[in-house]
Amino acid sequence: MIWMTWRQFRAQALVGLGALVLVAGWLLVLGLRIHGAYADTLTHCAAREACTGPLGAFADRYGLQVDLLGYLLLAVPGAVGVFWGAPLVARELEAGTHRLVWNQSVTRGRWLAAKLGLVGLLSVAATGLYSLLLTWAAGPVTDILDNRFEPAVFASRNLAPLGYAAFAFVLGATLGLFLRRAVPAMAATLVVFAALQIAVPALVRPHYEAPTRTSVPLTADLIGRLTKIGTYGDIGGLRVPGGPWVVETSPILDTAGQEVGRTAWFQDCMDHSPLAELPACLAARDIHVEIAEHPADRYWTFQSLETALYTALTATLAATALRRIRRHPA
């Protein structure tokens, strides 16, 4: 069964693996450039603390390439589910070729298990290699930006992509078994997987552990790196040193814990300070925000929990498919 599965799947596998080789080659080249430039930047600084400007310029230089490769990896598990998983069983059911195998000595469960096992392992291995190379290549940029918890970065590094790939593949195969048509199964796989990839970061991931609450003084440097300062003191894009995941941020508060958004001095800073001088004007008043955060040292716990979540979903789908195949009409 393994040999037969490979013969049926080899065209898609060779195309996919060829694309992976091209991407892997580019990641190796890019990674060597990034690590070389990073080491060169550090050699020109007396200490890392005095290297903020050059390191920021280094991250800006390579950030776009790293981001684009990360977004590409985000699409890989979905593509695996759509193009490898969904047609795997549905195409045979459409063509009726499954009857030839089922009328031999091979049981239905073994037939499906061989398909899920072989192609599923290839899917996870290919995605894992991409994730490993991207994590290595982008390592210096990620360290400088302290952004491992950002949704796109979290989902395209280390363990999580392996769980996504396994789930997307088995999801596609299971939907193909139920729908019995390749094209509807491919469309349904894409919709379900995309919906889950949106829902989990927003609704599930923040609750893997209870966030901690702390107060963060707003220095001129932190204020200068905000993406938003609202008219009445609400802010966006707070990046706390150390790389925690900030899940909730209060409006700007004074030393007494009162919101400053409607005070005369705040409005004066907002209305009359040039953009370059606004951070210093606000920071002079000893302001802060209260935040809820997941500390940076929870990163591997969250990676493991998310991978375990998708692994459990994968196992559930595989068990469902194996039960379904035993009752499937010949």
C-alpha positions in Angstrom: 0.0 0.0 0.0 2.8 2.4 0.8 4.4 1.8 -2.7 1.0 2.2 -4.4 0.3 5.4 -2.5 3.7 6.8 -3.5 3.1 6.0 -7.2 -0.2 7.8 -7.1 1.1 10.8 -5.2 4.6 11.2 -6.6 3.7 13.9 -9.2 2.4 16.3 -6.5 5.2 15.3 -4.2 7.9 16.1 -6.7 6.4 19.4 -7.6 6.0 20.4 -3.9 9.5 19.1 -3.0 11.0 21.0 -6.0 9.4 24.2 -4.7 10.7 23.5 -1.3 14.3 23.0 -2.6 14.2 26.4 -4.3 12.9 28.1 -1.1 15.3 26.2 1.1 18.2 27.3 -1.2 17.1 31.0 -0.9 16.8 30.7 2.8 20.3 29.3 3.2 21.7 32.2 1.1 19.6 34.8 2.9 20.5 33.3 6.3 24.2 33.4 5.7 23.9 37.0 4.6 21.8 37.9 7.7 24.1 36.2 10.2 27.2 37.6 8.5 25.8 41.2 8.5 24.7 40.8 12.1 28.2 39.7 13.3 29.7 42.5 11.3 27.4 45.1 12.9 28.3 43.9 16.4 32.0 44.1 15.7 31.7 47.8 15.0 30.0 48.5 18.4 31.8 48.7 21.7 28.8 47.1 23.5 25.4 45.9 22.5 23.7 48.6 24.5 25.6 51.2 22.4 24.5 49.5 19.1 20.8 50.3 19.1 21.0 52.5 16.0 23.1 50.2 13.8 21.1 47.1 14.9 17.8 48.9 14.1 19.1 49.7 10.6 20.2 46.1 10.2 16.7 44.8 11.2 15.1 47.3 8.7 17.3 46.2 5.9 16.3 42.5 6.2 12.9 42.8 7.8 10.9 42.9 4.6 12.5 39.8 3.2 12.0 37.9 6.4 8.4 39.0 6.7 7.6 37.9 3.1 9.1 34.5 3.7 7.2 34.2 6.9 3.9 35.0 5.1 4.8 32.4 2.5 5.2 29.8 5.2 1.8 30.8 6.7 0.3 29.7 3.4 2.2 26.4 3.1 0.0 24.3 5.6 -3.1 25.6 3.8 -1.7 24.7 0.4 -0.8 21.2 1.8 -4.4 20.7 2.9 -5.9 22.0 -0.4 -3.6 20.4 -2.9 -2.2 17.3 -1.1 -4.9 16.4 1.4 -8.3 17.2 -0.2 -7.7 15.3 -3.5 -6.0 12.4 -1.9 -9.2 10.4 -1.2 -11.8 12.4 -3.0 -10.1 11.9 -6.4 -10.2 8.1 -6.0 -13.8 8.2 -4.9 -14.7 10.3 -7.9 -12.9 8.0 -10.3 -14.0 4.7 -8.6 -10.4 3.4 -8.4 -10.9 2.7 -4.7 -13.0 -0.3 -5.6 -10.1 -2.1 -7.1 -8.1 -1.9 -3.9 -11.0 -2.7 -1.6 -11.8 -5.9 -3.5 -8.3 -7.1 -2.9 -6.9 -8.3 0.4 -6.2 -4.7 1.6 -8.7 -3.5 4.2 -10.3 0.0 4.0 -8.7 1.1 7.2 -5.2 0.0 6.1 -5.8 1.7 2.7 -6.7 5.0 4.3 -4.0 4.7 7.1 -1.3 4.2 4.5 -2.4 7.4 2.6 -2.6 9.5 5.7 0.6 8.2 7.2 2.9 8.5 4.1 1.6 11.8 2.7 1.0 13.2 6.2 4.6 12.6 7.2 5.9 14.2 4.0 3.7 17.2 4.6 4.9 17.7 8.2 8.6 17.1 7.2 8.5 19.6 4.3 6.8 22.2 6.5 9.2 21.5 9.3 12.2 22.0 7.1 10.9 25.3 5.9 10.2 26.4 9.5 13.6 25.3 10.7 15.4 27.2 8.0 13.3 30.3 8.4 13.7 30.3 12.2 17.5 30.0 11.8 17.8 32.6 9.0 15.6 35.2 10.7 17.0 34.6 14.2 19.1 37.8 14.5 16.2 40.0 13.1 13.7 38.4 15.5 16.1 38.9 18.5 16.5 42.6 17.7 12.8 43.2 17.2 11.7 41.1 20.2 8.6 40.1 18.3 8.3 36.4 18.6 4.7 36.7 19.9 3.4 38.7 17.0 0.8 36.5 15.2 2.6 36.1 11.9 6.0 35.5 13.5 4.6 33.0 16.1 2.8 31.0 13.4 5.8 30.8 11.1 8.5 29.7 13.5 9.6 26.7 15.4 7.0 24.0 16.3 3.7 25.6 15.4 3.9 25.2 11.6 4.2 21.4 12.1 0.9 21.2 13.9 -0.7 23.4 11.3 0.5 21.2 8.4 -0.6 17.9 10.0 -4.0 19.3 10.8 -4.5 20.9 7.3 -3.5 17.7 5.5 -5.8 15.5 7.5 -8.6 18.1 7.4 -8.4 18.0 3.6 -8.4 14.2 3.4 -11.3 13.9 5.8 -13.4 16.5 3.9 -12.6 14.7 0.7 -13.8 11.4 2.2 -17.1 13.0 3.3 -17.7 15.2 0.2 -16.4 12.7 -2.3 -15.6 15.4 -4.8 -12.1 16.9 -5.0 -12.9 20.5 -5.9 -15.6 21.1 -3.2 -13.3 19.4 -0.7 -10.4 21.7 -1.7 -12.7 24.8 -1.3 -14.0 23.6 2.1 -10.5 22.8 3.3 -9.3 26.3 2.5 -12.3 28.0 4.2 -12.2 25.9 7.4 -8.4 26.1 7.8 -8.3 29.9 7.1 -11.2 30.4 9.6 -9.3 28.5 12.3 -6.1 30.3 11.7 -7.9 33.6 12.3 -9.9 32.3 15.3 -7.1 30.6 17.3 -4.8 33.6 17.6 -7.6 35.9 18.6 -9.8 33.7 20.7 -7.8 30.7 22.0 -4.1 31.6 22.2 -4.4 34.5 24.7 -6.0 32.1 27.1 -3.4 29.3 27.2 -2.4 30.9 30.5 -3.7 33.8 32.6 -2.0 37.0 31.7 0.0 38.9 34.3 -0.7 42.6 35.0 2.0 45.3 35.4 2.6 49.0 35.1 4.8 50.3 32.3 6.3 53.8 32.5 6.0 55.6 29.2 9.4 57.0 28.4 10.0 59.2 25.4 11.6 56.3 23.6 8.5 54.0 24.1 6.1 56.8 23.1 8.2 57.5 20.0 7.7 53.8 18.9 3.9 53.7 19.4 1.8 53.2 16.3 -1.1 55.2 17.7 -1.8 57.9 20.2 -5.5 58.7 20.4 -7.0 62.1 20.9 -8.0 61.2 24.5 -5.0 59.1 25.5 -5.6 55.6 24.2 -2.5 54.1 22.6 -1.6 51.3 20.2 1.4 49.3 19.3 3.1 49.4 22.7 6.3 47.3 22.4 7.6 46.5 25.9 11.3 45.7 26.3 12.0 42.0 26.8 9.5 40.8 24.2 6.3 40.0 26.2 3.0 39.7 24.4 0.9 42.7 25.4 -2.8 41.6 25.2 -4.4 44.6 26.9 -3.4 48.2 27.4 -5.0 50.9 29.4 -5.3 54.6 28.3 -2.4 56.8 29.5 -2.5 57.3 33.2 -0.9 59.8 35.6 0.9 59.1 38.9 -2.4 58.9 40.7 -3.8 56.4 38.2 -6.2 58.8 36.6 -6.6 59.0 32.8 -4.9 62.1 31.3 -6.7 62.1 28.0 -8.9 65.1 28.8 -6.5 67.1 30.8 -5.4 70.5 29.6 -1.7 69.7 29.5 -2.2 66.5 27.5 -4.4 68.4 24.9 -1.7 71.1 24.8 1.0 68.6 24.0 -1.2 66.9 21.3 -2.2 70.2 19.7 0.9 72.3 19.8 3.9 70.0 19.9 5.7 69.1 16.7 5.7 65.3 16.0 9.4 65.0 16.9 8.9 66.7 20.2 5.6 65.1 21.2 7.2 62.0 23.0 9.3 64.3 25.2 6.4 66.6 26.0 4.2 63.6 27.2 7.0 61.8 29.0 7.9 64.9 31.1 4.6 64.3 33.1 5.7 60.9 34.5 2.9 59.0 32.8 2.4 55.2 32.5 0.0 52.5 31.3 -1.4 49.4 33.0 -1.0 46.3 30.8 -1.9 42.7 30.8 0.9 40.6 29.2 2.2 37.1 28.7 5.9 37.3 29.7 8.5 36.4 27.0 9.5 33.2 28.9 6.1 31.7 28.1 6.9 31.5 24.4 7.9 27.9 24.3 5.0 26.9 26.5 2.6 28.6 24.1 4.3 27.0 21.1 4.0 23.6 22.7 0.3 24.1 23.7 -0.7 25.3 20.2 1.1 22.4 18.6 -0.6 20.0 21.0 -4.0 21.6 20.2 -3.6 21.1 16.5 -2.2 17.6 17.0 -5.3 16.7 19.1 -7.5 18.1 16.3 -5.5 16.1 13.8 -5.9 12.9 15.7 -9.6 13.5 16.1 -10.1 14.0 12.4 -8.0 10.9 11.6 -10.1 8.8 13.9 -13.3 10.2 12.3 -12.0 9.4 8.8 -11.1 5.9 9.8 -14.6 5.3 11.3 -16.2 6.8 8.2 -14.2 4.7 5.7 -15.5 1.4 7.3 -19.1 2.5 6.7 -18.5 4.0 3.3 -20.5 2.4 0.5 -18.4 0.5 -2.0 
